[in-house]
């Protein structure tokens, strides 16, 4: 009986050990279809904007600069260990969903609003919000318009295939305001039309209107105070590959968590020696967060080292000291009055 009791105890211990987290992840997850494809190519295929200052514009060398491109660079660094391994695909608003569905790109990070239809009907999965925005209007100061309700009878420029076009129609119908939409295929064409005086107002996400206004004689144009929609801007991937969704999502969470923990692009190497358990798990000094997703233990370290934390990315491209000059607002950390929040890294 004593022998049977000991044998049973040993079997129980072995069974528990087999399901312990460390044992389960010791070998690391096998690469799913997208991770395997990205590694085989040695490149992350990522969407690029035709030109949206602060969110994505090509520099003098053709390199994409902005919040969205830095999200792509962070993912490339996490997956491939090299933030430069990104192949950019310049896409219109209408082309970005088919490009993701067809496999032309691995990630769409392009001022992309998370909506029910895009997630449920188009087969996409959206990650954490990288910018909380809302749709507004810009008008010429000479029109005398100070509120959106005064746009009754106005011609309003909008971009086809965007939520801006749909929101404009909803807002006008709800408020019994007659507007004449003038729709263009690309943001660039829409901006040119407004600049040329073909429409009375231009409707777009408020942050992008602020960026657009920097290209004009600012004193001649005003952004109306009315916000007519919620625009949670979020990168997206195809449904059906949960590992790739986890990689995209947790890379963004890692950038947010890094800001919360005081980890920066400049001090990330020093932080490797931190005794803080959460910092150690985030940077790969403890735990198996990377292997659990099929990545290296230093996946988050590589992402932070490449682009900095979320706050650094925001400040670099959109903050008060940038050309755009936006306040963080809702995009502050949750413990600073904003909505940016990352689950625990454990």
N, C-alpha and C positions, 0 to 999 in steps of 0.2 A: 504493500500500500504506500509506503514511504517513497519507493522508487517511482510509482505511478504519479504521486503528488508532485515530485521534483520534475518528472518528465513533462507533466502538464504545465507547470510553472514556466519551465524553459520554453515550451512551445508558445505560451502566452506572451512572454517577453520578446521572442523572435517575431511574433505576429505584430505586436505593437511597434517594434523597431522598424518593421517593413513599411509601416504607414507613417512613421515620423517624418516631419517636413524635410529635415536634412537628408534623410535617406532618399526620399522621393525625388529631390532635386539634385542629388549628388552628381548624377550623370549629365544633367542639363537636358533641356527639352530639345527634341529634334526640330530642325527648321521646317516650317510650313511652306506652302507654295510661294508666297510672296517673299518671305525672307530668303528662301533658296534662290529665287530668281534674282533678287537684288545682289546677293553675294556672287552669283554666277556672272552677272553683268559687271560687277564691280562698280555699280552706279545706282543711285537713287533717281528715278525719273519723277520729277516734281513739276507741278504747274507753275507758271509765272504770269504776272499781270502785265498787261500792255502798257501800264503806266499809272500808278496810283501812289503819289509821294507819301512816304512814311510806311506804306504797306508793301510796296513792290515796284521799283523802277530800275531800269538798267543804268549802270554807271558808264563812264567814258570807255571802259573796256568791255562793255556788254554784260558785266556781272550784275546779277540781281541784288538790290539793296532794299531792306525794309524788314518789318516785323515778320511777314509771311516767309520770305526767303530764309530768315534766320531760324525759323521753325524747321524748315526742310534741312538746313545745315546741321541742326541739332540731331535730327533723326539719322542723317548720314553718319555723323560722328558716333552715335550710339550703336549703329549697326555695322558700319565699316571701319570705324576708328579714324575716319578722315572726313572732315566737314566739306572738303573741296570736291568730294565724289558725288556731285549733284549734276544731273543733266536737266536743263531748264526747257520747258515747253510753254511758249507764250500762247495763251488761250483767251478767247473771248468768253463773256459770261455764258453764252449759249453752248460753247464747245467744251466747257470744263466737265460737265456731267458725262457726256459720251466718251470723253477721253479717259475718264476713270473707269467707266463701265467696260470699255474695250481693252483695258490693260495698257493703254498708251502711257499712262502715268501711274505711279504707285501711291501718290498722295496728292490731293488737291489742297493747297494752302493759298488761297487767293481771295481775300475778303469774301468768304463764303458763308452765307447765312444758314444756320441750322433750322430746317423746317420739317414738318410732319411728312409732306409729300416727297421731299428729297430722301428722307430716311426710309419711309415705308414703301413708296412706289418706285423709287429709282434704285433701290438696292444699295444705298450708301450707309455708312456708319460714321457719325460725327464724334470727334474727340472733345476734350475740355474746351470751353470758350477761351479764346486767346485775346478777344477784345469785345467788350460790351458796348454796343453802339445803338443808334436810332436814326431814322430817316428824317431829313430836314429839307429846307429850300434855301437857295441863294437867289437874290434879285439885285438889280441895279438900284443904287440909292436914289437915282433920279426918278424912279417910278413912284416914290412916296409910299410904297407898300412896307408895312412894318409887322403885319401878322398874316399868317397863311390864309385866314378867312377872307382876306381882301383879294385873293387870287381868282375870284369868280370871273369866268370869261377869259382867263389867261391861257396862253400857250405854254406848256411845261415840257421841257426836254427830259427824257429818261432813256435808259439803256435797255435794249431788248434782252429777254432771258434772265432778268434780274428780279429780285423781290421788290426793288424800287418801282418798277413798272406796275406790278400787281397792287402794291400798297397805295400807290397814287390813286388807282381806280377805286379801291375800297374806301379810302379817305374821302374822296370826292362824293361818292354815293352816300356814305354815312352822313356827311355834313351838308348834303344837297348843294354842292358847289360845282358849277360847270367849268371843267377845264378841258383843253384840247391837248392831248398828249402828242408829242413829236418824238418818235422813237428811233433810235439808231443802234446799229449792231454792236458797236464798241464804245467803251467809256471815252476813248480819245475823240471819236467822231461826235459824241454827245457834248463834250467840253468845247470842241471847236464850234459847234452850232450855237451854243450859248454865247460864246465869246463874239461870234459874228453877228449877234443880235437876232437870230432866227427864232428865239423863244423869249418869253417874258421872265421865266424862272427855270431853274435847273434843280431837280430833286435827286438826292443821293444821300448815302449815310453821312451824318453830320461831321464825323471825323475827316472823311474824304473831301467834304466841302471846304473844311478848314484848310486842308492841304492844297486844294485847287485854288483857293483865294490867294495863296502866296504867289501864284503865277500871274495874278492880275494886279491892277492898281487897287490895292486893298480898300482904300478910302471910297472908291466908287461902287463898292458892292457890299451888301450886308447879308449875313446868314440869319434868317428869321428864327425867333426863339422857339417856334413850335416843333415838337418832335411827334411824328405821326405813326411810329412803329417801334417794335423791339427788333434789334438786329444783332443777335449773338453770333459773332464771327468765329468760325471754327474750322480747323482742317478736317478732311474726310478721307476715308478709305472705302474700298469695296466690302460689302458684306460677304460672309462665308469663309473668312480667314481670321479666326479669333486671335491667333498669336500676333498677327500683324497689327490688328486693332489694339491689342494690349501694348505693343511696342510704341505705336504712335501716341497713344493716350498717356502712358506712363513717362514717356520722354518729356511731354509737356508738363506733367505733374512734377517731374524732377526739377524743371526750371523754376516752377513756382515755389516748390519746397526749398530749393537752394536760397532763394531770396529770403524766405521766412527764417532760415537757419543762419543767415549771414554769410553764405558761401558765394564768392564772386569769382569772376574769371581770373582776377589777380591773386586771390588768396587760396584757390582750390588746392594747390599743392601743399600749403601749410595745413589745411584742414584735414589732410589725410592722417595727421597725428592726433586729431581731436579725440578726447575720451567720450564725447557725446555719442550714445549708441545709435541715434537716428542718423547722425552725420556719417558714422562709420558704415551703416547699412546703405545709405544713399551713395556713398563713394566707393563701395565695393570692398571695404576693409573688413566687413563682417557680413554674414548672411549670404544668400544665393539669389538675390533679386534678378540679376542678369541671367545666370544659367536657367532660371525658371522660365525665361522667355526665349531661350536659345541664344542669348547674347553673352559677351564677355562680362566678367564681374565689374569692370571699370566702365560700363556703358554710360552711366550717368555722369561720372567724372569726365569722360570724353566729350559729352554734350556740353557740360558747363564750361570746360576748358576752351571749347571752340567758340561759343557765342555769349557766355556769361549767363547770369540768372534772368528770370523774366523781367525784373525791374530794370536791369541794365539794357536789355533789348528795347523795352518801352522807351526809356530815357534817350537812348541813342537815336531812335528813329522818329519818335512822336512827342517826347517830353518837352518841358518848358525851355530847355536849352537847345532844342532842335529847331530846324526851320519851320516845323509845324506848330510847335509851342502849345501842345495840349496838356491840360491838367490830367492827373491819373483818374480822378473821379471814381466811378464804379470799378475801375480796373486796379484799384489799390488792393493790397492784401486784405483778407477777411478781418485780421486783427488791427487794421488801420482804417476801418470804415468802408472797405470795398467788398467785392464779391469773389476775389481770387482766393481759391481754397484748394488745397491738395490733400487727399487722403494720406494716412500714415504709410510710410515706407517700411513695412515689416511683413 
